[in-house]
Each structure stands twice: as structure tokens, then as C-alpha cells.
Amino acid sequence: MSKHYVIIGGSRGIGRGIVQRLAAAENQVSVYSRTAGEVQAIDNVEHTVLDVLSDEIDAGIFPAVIDGFAYCPGSFNAKSIRGLSIETLREDFEVNVVGAVKTIKACLGGLKKAESASALLFSTVAVARGMNAHASIAASKGAIEALTKTLAAELSPKVRVNCIAPALTETSLMGKFFTDPEKVAALGAQYPLKRTGTVDDLAAAACFLLGDESRWVTGQTLGVDGGMSTVQG
């Protein structure tokens, strides 16, 4: 049966990959982002312009019934603690945490009206691993992992809440790491599975957590990271 999904930040990268998979399965997908990108050309997709940081978010812009929700906006500021400004720290927290909370709150009514709803957030492997120059993003995404567990407890049993923690994935946000094939190969060699991630790797896992196949899964952070967080290659 067709479902209705809300994807925040679904016009590019992992978000767009999720939108493409959900729409291809004949679901209705509502995308909210600052620009439409290529998603307007996808069947079963409706785009609404929304800046989660600067706009007042009215619950009325979202579907009355929401079967699944994913918050995909993110940031990446690789700075050592010495070079990290408080402004950057605040900006990362606003994008990754405050934006997620604002949109989840606005979608709560629709999620609770669904027969069985799922919400999905995104973290990073840097929370589990501890990596140089990742203080700001790891702090923000660590908060996301804590928020995932808190909301899973608070919204059960009506709404499942889970999180995905990727490692390096080829998206526009991380494009600077993928300009040199030799560098890409060297980065991939650091992973137990000997490659970096793709958008479809993450989108496939996301659609599993958003769908009924994961109906007995909540409060979890799934590492989709080529084994980086748990395996020594």
C-alpha cells in the first residue's frame, strides 16, 4: 500500500537518493528544502521551499498523515579545537539539531495519525570512533543520537525513531574528497570493505528503517560505514 513520506532536505545527496527510492516504489513523497534541484521531475514527488533555520515552520504545510519522516540536512566543518570558532559550533548545532527538532515538532500530528510511523535522523561515524578535526560535527551528531533514543522512548508505540551513522559518502557536501581517483582509492583502502560509501548505500538503509520491514526497530543508531566503526580491516 502506498505511503506518504516527508523528507526534509531531499533535493540533493542522500536525501535525494531516499526520495528516488521511495517514489520509485509508488509512494507519495513531500520534499522540503531551500531549492528543488532535480526532485520536481520525479513522479510522485511534491516540493515545497523551506529554510528550516530561518523560516517559521507551520504544521499546516505538512501532510495530514505522515507515514515516514527523514531529516537530511547536514554540515561538515573539519576544524581542530584550536581553529574551531564558537560561531561555527553554533551553526553546526543549528543545522543538525535545532532544524531537526523544529521539523519533527511540526510533523508530530501527522506522524501520530499514521497507523505505524517512522522517523529517521542522521549521525556520523565520528561519534563512535573519535576522529581528529571532527569536534563540531561530532558534538552535534552526538546530540542527534541522544535525541533519537529520547524520542523513541517518548513517541512509542505510535512512532519509531532511528538514526543512521554514515562514514565518508560521495555527496556534494563531501565533494572535495572525491576529486582525485588515487585519493579516493587511498581513502577507501582504510575501510574493512575497501571502499567509501555511495548515496544508494545510505538510501537503501534509510528506506529499510522508514518502511514496515523495520517495524520492530526503534531507538537504534545503525552504522552504514563500511565497517569503520566496529571492524579493524
URLINSUL-V919017 format. One record per pair of residues at least 24 apart in sequence whose C-alpha atoms are under 8 Angstrom apart, sorted by the first residue. I is the first residue (numbers start at 0). J is the second residue. Records with the same first field share a line. If there is no record, write none. Layout:
I = J ; J
This chain:
1 = 25 ; 26 ; 27
2 = 26 ; 27 ; 65 ; 66
3 = 27 ; 28 ; 29 ; 62 ; 64 ; 65 ; 66 ; 67
4 = 28 ; 29 ; 65 ; 66 ; 67 ; 68
5 = 29 ; 30 ; 31 ; 61 ; 65 ; 67 ; 68 ; 69
6 = 30 ; 31 ; 68 ; 69 ; 70 ; 71
7 = 31 ; 32 ; 68 ; 69 ; 70 ; 71 ; 72 ; 102
8 = 32 ; 33 ; 70 ; 71 ; 72
9 = 38 ; 71
10 = 34 ; 35 ; 36 ; 37 ; 38
11 = 36 ; 37 ; 171
12 = 170 ; 171 ; 172 ; 198
13 = 71 ; 170 ; 198 ; 199 ; 201 ; 202
14 = 71 ; 202
16 = 198 ; 199 ; 202
17 = 202 ; 203 ; 205 ; 206
18 = 44
20 = 202 ; 203 ; 206
21 = 206
29 = 61 ; 62
51 = 98 ; 101 ; 102
52 = 93 ; 94 ; 97 ; 98
56 = 101 ; 102 ; 105
57 = 105
58 = 105 ; 106
61 = 105 ; 106 ; 109
62 = 109
63 = 108 ; 109 ; 112
64 = 108 ; 109 ; 110 ; 111 ; 112 ; 113
65 = 106 ; 109 ; 110 ; 111 ; 112 ; 113 ; 116
66 = 109 ; 110 ; 113 ; 114 ; 115 ; 116 ; 117
67 = 110 ; 116 ; 117 ; 118 ; 119 ; 209 ; 210
68 = 110 ; 117 ; 118 ; 119 ; 209
69 = 118 ; 119 ; 120
70 = 99 ; 119 ; 120 ; 121
71 = 120 ; 121
74 = 136 ; 172
75 = 136 ; 172 ; 173
76 = 133 ; 135 ; 136
77 = 132 ; 133 ; 134 ; 135 ; 136
78 = 132 ; 133 ; 134 ; 135
79 = 131 ; 132 ; 133 ; 134
80 = 132 ; 134
83 = 135
87 = 135
88 = 135 ; 136
91 = 135 ; 136 ; 139
92 = 136 ; 139
95 = 139 ; 140 ; 143
96 = 139 ; 140 ; 142 ; 143
110 = 157 ; 158
111 = 157 ; 158
113 = 157
114 = 157
115 = 157 ; 158 ; 159 ; 214
116 = 157 ; 158 ; 159 ; 209
117 = 158 ; 159 ; 160 ; 161 ; 208 ; 209 ; 210
118 = 158 ; 159 ; 160 ; 161 ; 209
119 = 160 ; 161 ; 162 ; 163 ; 205 ; 208 ; 209
120 = 147 ; 160 ; 161 ; 162 ; 163
121 = 162 ; 163 ; 164 ; 165
122 = 162 ; 163 ; 164 ; 165 ; 220
123 = 163 ; 164 ; 165 ; 166
124 = 164 ; 165 ; 166 ; 222 ; 224 ; 227 ; 228
125 = 166
127 = 228
128 = 228
144 = 220
147 = 218 ; 219 ; 220
148 = 218 ; 219
149 = 218
150 = 218
151 = 217 ; 218
152 = 218
159 = 214 ; 216 ; 217 ; 218
160 = 217 ; 218 ; 219
161 = 208 ; 216 ; 217 ; 218 ; 219 ; 220 ; 221
162 = 218 ; 219 ; 220 ; 221
163 = 204 ; 205 ; 220 ; 221 ; 222 ; 223
164 = 220 ; 221 ; 222 ; 223 ; 224
165 = 196 ; 201 ; 222 ; 223 ; 224
166 = 195 ; 196 ; 223 ; 224 ; 225 ; 227
167 = 195 ; 196 ; 224
168 = 195 ; 196 ; 197 ; 198
169 = 195 ; 196 ; 197 ; 198
170 = 197 ; 198
189 = 232
190 = 225 ; 226 ; 227 ; 232
191 = 225 ; 226 ; 227 ; 230 ; 231 ; 232
192 = 225 ; 226 ; 232
193 = 225
194 = 225
195 = 225
196 = 224 ; 225
